[in-house]
Amino acid sequence: METYKILQSIAIPYSALISVIFGIMVFSFPIGAYLFFNAQIGKDIDYGYPLSGFEFIKHFGEFGGFEIADLFIVAWVFFLIIFTISVLGPKKNFLKILSTIMAGSYGAQNGNYLVQTIKWFSILIVLSEITDIVQQEFGVKTAPPPFENDLLQFFGITISPILEETAFRLILIGIPLFLWYSKKGSAGLFFKSLWNPSNLRAENSKKAIILVVAVGVFFGLSHIISDQSWSNGKFAQATISGIIIGWVYYKYGFVASTLIHWATNYLIYSYGYFVSSINEIPISTAFSHSLLETIEILFVITGVISIFKLLIDYRQKKLEV
């Protein structure tokens, strides 16, 4: 009974926080587009910068002149489509789920991708902050890879969730899960399970959890062993992120996992570069700006409540057993 009263008391603040974060997500789309096409963050480089790696297409005539703008637009539209899908379903739209949360009923959260995205991304932020604080106490710093140009960094940050979700989630988690849990080898089930592994209806999740953790560790390693790598302090943060995103992919599918990755990259850096551009300050300094700190506080509070809710759910299931 006490647990129920606590959940009732935080229902309205929690739903309000989710609504605000939804607004932050929506506004990041035009902000990012403005930064890429109108701001001067690239200095002597703009959106017309040649896109390397597509030189072979020049032999096919007019399709040879690819620019970074072409790939940015594709990625931007892709994320907008994924975001729209998350608002509408899979079972109930965002507003309907939000109204049930506001009424104190949390059980329907699984019916919407976006609510799960906000919940787990907020949890990821909290755990990343705790990890960073602990590592700093031991003198372990987390430094991003060097980038000579801010526009090219923002471009890379934007497209990387698509590439990494395809590699680390669809290929390294989705395909093995299908091979382990599918009871029939149809092409339809294969693609449905890649989109959302819950379609496999796995009765035993032990192998899936081990796979998610293993791929999460590999995801963390990939951030510190590549040519453009972070400092070693990124390993723990990236591993935690990889495990959380992998778990979300296993439970809720490609839409939710991709949006969490999009939020860690495009969403955060669109506001970061916006503050950097307006105030003419380095991107590293921009993250200490009051706007970014306020957004971070909103995510942390939401994450703390989400963790509290998960602990209550776990306790209730233990009592029922």
Buried (B, 14 or more C-beta within 10 A) or exposed (E): EEEEEEBEEBBEEBBEBBBBBBEBBEBBBEBBBBBBEEBEBBEEBBBEBEBEEBEEEEEEEEEEEBBBBBBBBEBBEBBEEBBEBBBBBBEBBBEEBBEBBBEBBBEBBBBBBBBBBBBBBBBBBBBBBEBBEEBEEEEBEBEBBEBEBBBBBBBBBBBBBBEBBBBBBBEBBBEBBBEEBBEEEEEEBBEBBBBBBBBBEBEEBEEBBEBBBBBBBBBBBBBBEEEEBBBBBBBBBBBBBBBBBBBBBBBBBBBBBBBBBBBBBBBBBBBBBBBBBEEEEEBEEBBEBEBBEEBBEBBBBBBBBBBBBEEBBEEEEEEEE
